[in-house]
Amino acid sequence: MTTTRDVTREISIAAPVDAVWKALTDAEELVRWFPPVATVQPGPGGRLRREWQTGEAIEERIDRWLPGEHLRTVGLTGAWKGITTDYHLTTQGGVTTLRVVSSGFGADADWDALYDAFGGGWDFELRGLRHYLEHHRGVRRSIALARGTRPMTAEESWRRLVEPGGWMGARGLTNLEPGARYAATTAGGDAISGCVLLWQPPQQLAATVERFNNAYLRIDSRCIGENGTPWIWLSVYGLPDERVRRIEREWQTSLDAALA
């Protein structure tokens, strides 16, 4: 009888395998697409630590280190504790395929929220990795983060953030597919447009924002648990920090109004 579950995701990236490996294992590269803060002690038995603005910190032990081929980590702290993640890399014709397998989730309902959060998390993060390597490789990233202040269901969050009359403006966004173009005027008056990369209502949306130098946007209404706190995340490349902080302040104000 199966007592554990795996989360498996695969993505193809138009970048050399060495660049993808470095993005997974080098602290300076990790913070350009994954956590805002990272430290890496490389090699078997080493440590990998990631930190987010929310105060969450994850430390993992490196169990396998085959450059350009296979990285395996085992979570030691936080939500990742006891979870093993394997990163398998193959390359052909200048395109690298990355397959990520996170394993060790229990089969009972107590694990469902974490299992779903990992699946949705990798859906977003791997697209962010591809966006970074294909469009902004080597460029420093700044992050604008706006968060809700009270828990609500994913359905209510999605309605208030994405659907007509919410944070995405009077028209909102509906029935989009990955690869589709979008255009919206936020509740704060920002005209934004770009390409939809991930569309998972009522849980999350990922898209480019061309106005801010082809930034990478995530709207997440899921978090962990039935009543999470919604948030908006924007990865910005090549723009001054003061401008990113201004975006963050303005988006927090308009998000507060949309969720009031």
N, C-alpha and C positions, 0 to 999 in steps of 0.2 A: 504494500500500500504506500502510495506517495505521501510523504509527510511535509515536503517542502516544495516551493515554487521558485521559478526563475523569471527574471525580466530580461528579455533579449531584444536588442535594437541594432540595426545595421545602417550605415550611411556611406555613400561614396563621395569623396572629396577630391577636387581637381588640385592636388598638391602632392609633392614628393612624400614618400613614406617617412623620410627623416624629419620633415617639417611636422608631420602629424605626431610622430613619436615625441618630438621635443615639446609640442603643445600639451601632451599628456604628462610629461615628466619633468619639465623645467619650470621652476617657480615663476620666473619672469613671464613665461608664455602662458602658464595657467591663469594668471590674473587678467589676461587679455581676452578671455572668453568664459571662464568658469567662476571661481570665487574672487572676491575683491582682494583677499589676502591669502597667500600660500607660502609654505616652506617645504622643501624636499630634501631628504637625506637619501641619495640615490643608491641603487644596488639592492641585492637580496638582503633581507633583514633590516633595511632602511625604513624610514618613516615619511609619510606624506600627510601634511596638515593643511586643512582649508578652513577659512573663517569667512562669515557673512556679516553684513551690517546688522542683521537681526540679533546678533550675539551668539548665533549657533557656530560651534566649532567641531570639526570632524577630524579625527586622527586615524590613520590606517597604517598597518604594517605591510611592507612590500615583501611578498612571498616569491614572486617570479619576475625576473628582469632580463628579457631577451631583446635588446635594442632593435627596433624596427619590426619586431615579430609579436611579442607577447609580454604584457604586463599583468600581474595579478596582485591585488591588494585585499587585505582583510580588515574590516572596520573594528576599531578598538573603543570608540566613544560615540555618544549621541545616537541618532537614528540609524547610523551605519554600523553600530556595534554588532558583530557576528555575521555581517553580510560580506560575502566574498564577491569581488568584481574582477572579471577577466576582460582584458582589452586585446583583441586579436587583430593584427594588421596584415593585409596583403596588398600588393601593388601590381598594376599592369598599365602600360602605356601612359604613365604620368598621372594616373588616377589611383588613389589609395582607398581601399575599402576597410572600414573600421567596424568590427562587430563587438559590441559590449554586452556582457552577460553578468547580471547581478543575481546571486543565488543565496539561498538560506532563508527565504520567507516561509513562515509556517502556512499550512493549508487551511487553518481554521479562520473564522471570521475576525478574530482579534488582530490579524495581520493585514486585513483587506485595505485599510487606509494607507498604511505604509507601502504596501505592494503597488497600489494605484499611484501613490505619490512618486515612487521611483520610476514607474513607467512613463508618467507624464513629464517628470523631470528630465529623463533621458531624451524624450521626444524634443523638448525645448533645447537642452544643452548641446546635443549633437548638431542640431541645426545652427546653433550659435557658433560652435566650433567651425563648421563649414563656412559660415558667413565671414568669420574672422580670417580664416586661412585663404579664402578665395578673393576677399575684397580689401582686407586691412592688415595683411601679414606684417608683423614687426612694428605696428603702430600702437601706441599707448591707448588704453581704454579708460574712460570715465563713466561713472554710473549715476543715473538719476533714479531715485526710488521714492514712490509715493504709496502710502499704505492706508487702508481703512482703519478705523479706530474701534469698531465693534464687530463681533462675529455675526455672520449671516450665512444662509445656505448658498451653495454654488448657484442655484437657479436665480435667487434674488440678486446676488452679486453680478451675474452675467447680464441680467435685465438692466441694472443700474449703470453698468459700465459700457456695455456693447450695444444693446438694443436701442431703437429709436427713443429719443428723449433722455438718454443717459449721458455718461461722460463723453461718449463718441459723438454727441451732438444730436440735433433734431432728427436727422435721417438714420443715424446709427449704421450698423453693419448687419446684414442678414444673408444667410444661405451662400456663403463664399466657399471656394475650394482652394487648396494650395496651388499657387501659381497665378491666382487671379489678382487683378489690380484693385485697389481700394482708394477711396478718398473720403475724408471726414473733416469736420471742424469741431474740435473738442468743446466741452462746456466752457472752457476758459478762453475760447476764441482762436486757438492754434489750428491753422489749416495744415493737415498732414496727409500724406499719400505715399504709396509704395506698393510693394508686392506682398501678398499673404503667403507665409511659409508654413503655417500650422493653424488649423481650424478645428477645434475640439469643443464645441458648445455642449453644456454650459460650463466648461472647465477652464480652457485656456485658448488664447490666440497669440500667435507670433507673426510678426511682419516687419518689413523694412520701413524706415522713415527717411525718405529721400531728403527732406528739408534739412535734416541735421546730419549731413554728410553720410548718408546711407547708414543710419543707425539701426540697431536691432531692438525691437520692441516686444515685450511680453505683458499680456494682461492675464492674470491668474486669479481665478475665483475659487479654486479648490483648496489650496494649502493642505493640511493634514486634518482629517476629521470631517464630520458632516457640517460643522459650523465654523469654517475658517475665516480668516480676515483677508479680504481681497487686496491685491496690490498691483501696481504698474511699475515695470522695470524697463529702463532704457539704457542699453549699452551704446555709448557714443565714442567715436574714434576721430582723433585729429582736431577736436575743437577745444578752445580754452576752458579750463575748469570753471571760471567765473560764469561762463555762459551755461554750462551744464547745471551749476548750482541754481541759476535763475530758472531754468526749465523745471528743475526739481521743486522749487518753491511754488511756481505758478501751477504746476500739475497737482501738487498736494492741495492747494487751495481749491482748485476746480474739482478734485476728487472728493474732498470733504463736502462740497456743495451737492455733488451728485449722490452721495451716500446719506445725506442728512434725512 
